[in-house]
Amino acid sequence: MRVTIFYILGIVAGEMLHESVSTEIWLAIVVFLVIASMIIPFTKFRWKGSVLLMASMGFGGAMVTLSETSYDVIMPEQKITYEAVVVSRPVIKEKTVTADLLVTSGRFRGRTLRASLLKDTVGHRYRSLHVGSLLQVHSRIEKPRRFDGSHFDYPMYLKCHGILGSTFVYHSDWKSVPVSLTALGYWQRAKLRLLMFRDRLIQSVKGSLTDETLAIVSAMTLGDKTMLKADVRNVYSQSGASHILALSGLHLSIIYMVLTFWCRRRRWLRLIMLAAVWAYVVMVGMMPSVVRAASMLTLLTSAQMLHRDGFPLHTLSMAALLILIASPLSLFDVGFQLSFLAVLFILLCYGDIERLWKPHNAIIRWAWQLTAVSISAQIGTIPIVAYYFGRLPLYALPANLIVIPTTMVILILSIVLFFPVVGCWVAPVIAFLVSAQYKILTETVALPLSGVTVSINLVQTLLVYVLYVVIFLVYRTIHSRQPHYL
């Protein structure tokens, strides 16, 4: 766990200094510290360990600087012509169509762009765009800019999702052409085929559900939020249930729970279960939140198979380390911060909160356990939610007590929905549950004081977490428990 903490500190330092300290300098520091640890006698084990921790910090600085360098590209001042393939479902807006383009030719080959295509109101060619459309584009590529007066770092958000830059394309500056995908790597082509398969799944159930219901189900099950309307997003966001529409550990845990039920008696089937989980992760586009959850579940399952369940915080720490080694910039992703803080505080606080009440009725006990999980997660995420979004939903806890169980049922039934023969039988049930869930959230948002506007800066946010640590240590000391969690 200490290695992870120092590696994260290195990432923060590297991000702050990446314009003045190069990757080579960070690597030189790492090599020097590793050699120094080899020279230190074994009897000085504590000093040796401290030096290696500093080396892990230097490694974090090197990794994030290397990642930043890959995005530090000089953009051409004039328009350029390139070929690209659409890799996200196009979102039709009032005047433009937004989609992600994977460039297949030229100097930006293999990089992804966030494109806004001006709608052609005469020929309506934009209606033919879909995942897998092959285009020739003539446009100017620009670095994304941060929104004024907002804590949300939009350029960093795009980097965390592998997007190099943005571009605005006039309706006369793009056309459909046969583009060769051989310039792409095998992994990129495989990922594209899976995204196209996801798109066909959504199209296959389009007649079974209304557009609004299909949009919510697609977001919950396949991570496609492009069909969601603004008012639907606002209702889920203002009620504190926006995480339901974003594929995360909650959704993957439900799938994992169902698969575990089938595989609980044969351990070797868990390997197949993990393969199915990762196939699902790839199919939904390797979203960072889903990758994090899959990594955590993989480590937990592996520990169980090896009869080494271990301490949950160590597993969480290992998952964080592996993810941040693969993608150091994920540390600055809001989704990464929210998900890991939620899991961390569930591990730290759930047991103590759950022990406050021991109801005898099984249903009431289950409801209380669900409440304890929600309270623990919200304690950990309230400061950062206030910092990034400037608003706190006061009724998030009761709303989630209703939303999470219904989401579990919707997600399980949605797996059946995509099978042609039996899908029509569960479609009315899914439609009813989605409609009921949305109505409850709408009523929740309409309640007085449903949300409070707050303003908090980064220093104040960090001070709140420092206060959490102090309270946690005092509480553990009073109850005579060793604070070896940290």
N, C-alpha and C positions, 0 to 999 in steps of 0.2 A: 504493500500500500504506500509506503514511503517513496518507493521508486516512482509510482504514478504521480504523487504530489509534486515531487521535484521535476518530473518531466513536464507537468502542466505549468509550473513556474517558469521553466525554460521556454515553453511556447509563448507565454505572456511576455517574457523579456525579449524573445526573438521578434515578436510582432511589433513591439515598441521600438526596437533598434534595427529593423530589417533594412532601412534605408542607409544606415551608416555602418552596420556590421555585416559582412558577407558570410555566406555559407562556409567558405574556406576557413575563415577565422574561427567560427564556431567549431568546426571539425578539428582544427588544430588544438583548440582548448580541450576537446574531448580526448584526443590522442595523448596530450600531455598529462591529463589527469589519470587516464588508464595506466600509462607507463609509471606515473608516480605511485599508484596503488600497488603495482607489482614490485616496486622497490621497497615500499614500507614493509617491515618485518611482520610476520603473521601474528606475533605477540601483540602488535598494535592493531588488533582487529577492529576496534572502534574507529580509529583514524582511517583505516583502510575502507571501512564501510562508508564513512563520511565523504571521502574522496570519490568513491564510486557514485554516491548520490549526486554530487556536484557534476560528475560526468554525465549522468542521466539528464540533468538540467541542461547541460551544454548540448546534448543530443537533441533535446526538445527545441532549443534555439536554432540548431542547424536544420531540422526538419521543416519548421514553419518558415524559415527564411528561404529554403529551397522551394517550398510551395508558393510563396509570394513571388519569387523570381519567375516562376512559370506563368504568372498572370501579369507580370510587369513587361508588357509588350507595347511597342510603339505602334499606334494605329495609323494607317495611311490617311492623309488629309483629304484625298479625293475618293470618289466612288471606285470600287473595284468589282470585277465580275467573278463569280465563283459558283460552284455547284453545291447543292445541299439536299438533305433529306429531312422531312418533318418528323420529329421524334416525340412530340407531345400533341394531344388532341387540340386542334385550333379552337380558340375562344373567340366567338363572334361578338364584337362590341358595337357601339353606335356607328363609329366611322372606321374602325380598324378591325383586323383579325390578328390576334396574338398567338404565337407558337414558338417553340424552340426548334432551331435548325442545327443539324449536325453537318458541318462543312466537309465535303468529300474531295475538294481540289484546292490547289493554291497554297499559299503560305500558312493559312489557318486550317489546313486539313486536319481532321480529327478533333477540332475544337467545337464547342457548342455556343450558339448565339441566341439571345432573346430577341425575337423579331416582331415588329408591328407592321403589318401589311395594310396599306390603304385599300379600302373596299372599292371595287369597281362596280358602280351602280347600274351599269348598262349591261355588260356581259355576265355579271355575277359569277365570275370564275372562282372566286374565293369559296363558293359553296362546295367545290370539288376537292378542297384540301382535306386531307386526313393523315393519320399516322402512316408513314411510309411513302407519302407523296414525294416525288423527285422533282427538284426545281433548279432552274438557272436564275441566279439573282444578280442584280447590279445595284449596289448600295454602298453607303458609307458606314463603316463599323466604328463605333465609339465606345469609350469606357463609360460604364454606368456612373451616374452621379448620386450623391446622397441627398435625401430629402431635407430641406431646411426646417429647423425647429423640431426635429424628431430624433429620439434616441435610437431609432431603428436604422441600422447600417445596411442600406440596400446593396451597395457594392460588395460588402462582405457576405451578405446573404447569397448573392449570385455566385461568388467564389465557392462558398460551401456546397453549392449544388452543381459545381463544375461548369459554370457559364462564364465564358471569357469576356463578352461584351454585349452591347445592344445595337440594334440597327432599325432604321425606319425605311420601309420599302414602298415606293409609289406603285400604283396598280399597273403601270406600264413597264415597270422595271423587273418583273418576274414572269416566268413562264414555265409550264410543265415540260420537262424533257426527259429522255431516257438517260439516267445517270448511272455510271458504274459504281458499285459498292465495293469493288475489289480493293480500292484504296484504303478502305477501313480495315481495322483489325478483326480477327475472328470473334473476339469478345463483343466488340461494338455491333457486329452483324447479328450475333446471337441475341443480344439485348434488344435490338431493333425488331427482330422477328417475334420476340416475346411480347413487346409492346403492341405490335400489330395483332397478336393473338388476343391480348387483353381488350383491344378495341373491338374485335369481332365478337367477343363474349358480351360486351355491352350492347352491341347492335342486335345480338340474338334474342335479348329479352326486352327489346324496346317496345314491342307490341303488348307485352304482359303488364306493364306498369305505366302510370302517367309520367309525364316528363319530370315533374317535381319529385315524385317518389323515386324514379330512376336515378335522378341526380344525387339524391341523398344516399341511396343504396350503393351507387357506384363509388361515391366518396368513402363510405364506410368499409366496403369490401375490397375494392380494387385500387383505391387511392387516386381515383380520377375525380378532381374537384372542378373540372372545367365547365360542367353543366350547371353548377350551383348558381342561383341568382343572388344578387347582393342582399336582398331582404332576408333570404334564408340564412346566409352567412351571418348577418347581423343578429338574428334571433339566437342562434347557437352561441355566438360570441358574447353577447350581452348577458346571457343566462349563465355563463360559465361552463358551457358544455361544448365549446368549439373543438376540444380534443377528440370528440366523437367522430367528427368529420375528417380528422387527420389520422391516417394509419399510424399506429404507434404500438407500444408494448401491450396496451390493453387488447387490441384486436388480435395481435399475434398470440397473446397468452390464451385467448379463448380458443383459437385454432389448436394451439398446443395442448390445451386441456382436453379437447375432444379426441385428438390423436392419442394422447396418453391413456385415455379410457380404453381405447382399443388395444393399446400395446403394453398395458401394465403388467401382463403375465409373462411376456417374453421380452427379455432385455435386448436381444438382437434386433427386434422389430423397431427399437428406438432409433437405430441407424437409418432405417427407411423413413421413420418419422422426421428425423432431422433433415434428410434429403428432401422430403416433401415441404418442410418449412422453408428451406433455402430456395427451392424451386418457386415457391410463392413469393419470396422476397425479390427474386430476379424478375418474375412476371409483372410485379407492380412497379418496376423501374428502379430497384435498388435504392429506395428512399432512405435517407440517413436514419430516420426514426425507426424504420422497420429493420434496418441492418443492425442498429444498436440492440434492439430487442432480440433479434435472432442470435446475435453473438452471446448475449447473456444467457439465453435458453440453451445454446449449444454448450457453454461452459458448465451450466448446472447439470445438464443431462450427462455430459462426459464424467463429471465428478460422481454422479449417482452410479453410473455403470462401473466405475472403478472403485466403488464403495468408499469414496472420499468426498463426502458431502461438503466438508469444510465450513468456514465461516462465510456467510452471505456477503459481507462487506468486502472480503478478499476477492470473491467472484466478481462483484460489481467493479472493483478497482481494476481487476485484470481485463474485464470487458472494455472499460474506459481506455486503458493503456493501449490495447490492440487497435481500437478504433482510431485513437489519436495518432498512433504510429502510421496507420494507413492513410489518415486524412487529418493532419494537424489543425487545419483551419476549422474543423468541425467544433472545436472548443468555443468558437465565437458564434456558432449557430444557436439561435434562440431555442429551437426544438431540442437540441442536444442538452442545453443547460436546464431546460424545464424537465425533461424526462429523467435525467440523472439526479437532479435535486429531489424530484418526486420519489424516485426509488430509494435514494439515500435516507430521506426522512421517514419513509415507510419502514425501512429496516431499523432505524434508530428509535422511532416513537411509537410504532404500532403496538408493540407488546405492552407498554406501560398504559397506553390509552385503552386498549381492549380489556385489560385487567380491572379497570375502574368499575365495570359492571358485568355480572355473570348471570344473565337471564336463563331460566330453566327451559323455556319454550324454544324448540329448535329453530322455528322461523324467526322469532324475535332475536335469537342469538346470531343467526346469519345476517339479519339486517343490521345489528349492532356492529358486527365484525366489518361489514361493508362500510358502515359509517366511520369506524375507526381508521380504516384504510384511507378513506377520502379526507378525513381530518388531518391525518399525518402528511399526506401529499400536499394539501393546501397550505399547511404551516410552512412547508419548505419552499413553495413556489409563490406565495403572496408577495414577498418583497420584489422578486424579479418581474412578476406580472405588473406590479405597480410601476416599476421603472420603465419597462418597454411600452406598455399600453396606456398608462396613465388612468386606468379605471379598474375598480374592483367590484365584481358582481357579488352582492351580499347574499343572494339566495343560491349560490353555486352548490352548497352542500345538499340542501333538500332536493334541488333539481337533479343532481347526479345520482341520488338514491333511487330516483325513478328512471333516469336515462340509462344508466349503466346496465341494469338487468334487462331492460327492453332491447338494448343494443346487443347484448349477448344472444338473445333469441333471434333477433333480425339477422345477425351474422351467421348463426348456425343454419337458419332456414335459407339464407342466400346462397350457401354452398350447394343446396339442393336445387335452387332456382335455375342455375346454369345448366342443369341436365334437361334436355328437351322433353323427355317423356313425362317426368314428374314435376317439372318446373311450374306448369300451369296450375297445379294443385296448391302450391304454397304461395303463389303470387298474391291472392286476395288477403291472406293472413299477413304477409309482409306489408302490403299497402295499408292495412288497418293499423298495424303497430307503428309504422312510420308516421301516419296521419295523427295518431293519438299522441305520440312523442312530440311532434312538432306543435300540436295544439297546447300541450302542457307547458312547453317552453315559451310559447307566445304569451300565455296567461302569466307566466312567471315574470317575463320582461315588463308586462303591463302593471305589475304591482308597484306600490309606492316605494321609493328608495331602493329600486332594484339594482342600482349601481352607484358607486361613489367615485367622483373624479379626484384623483390625487396627483401630486407632483413630487417626485423624488429623484435625486441625482445619483450618480454612480457611487460616490463616497458614502452617502447616506444608506444606500442599498448594502454596501459592504459592511457598514457599521451594524446594521440589523443582523446580518449573519454572524458577526463577531459576538453580538449580544446573545444570539442563539447558542453559540459555543459556550459562553460563560454560564448561561442558564443550565445547559446540559451537564456541564462539569459539576456545577453546584448540586444539581439534582442527584447525580450519581454519587457524589461524596456523601450527601445526607443519607442516602440509602445504602451506604457502605458497599458500593459496587465499584470495581476497578474500571476506569475509563479507557480500557485498552482498545476500544472501538476505533479510536482516532489515530 
